[in-house]
Amino acid sequence: MARRSTKKFDFGKGIYYFNINKGYNNVITIKRKDKEKAMMAFVAYQKNQDAEWLGKWDGKKFVDSNFSALSKAQ
């Protein structure tokens, strides 16, 4: 059986992303369009699992990638 490639999608402009690590070589990428909903979902996942905030995709790179600075600004 052939091994799947890691990402089968393109990142959308203006959407917030974060990763959930589900074990060895198993990462789930979750997206949210709204900033507040993305932050609330990230905090909920972070309580139980290893989560990594990626930030908002602007087409070339992730902006708003520092979660602690975003949460203090709220």
Buried (B, 14 or more C-beta within 10 A) or exposed (E): EEEEEEEEEEBEEEBBBBBBEEEEEEEEBBBBEEEEEBBEBBEEBBEEEEBBBBBBBEEEEBEBEEBEEBEEEE
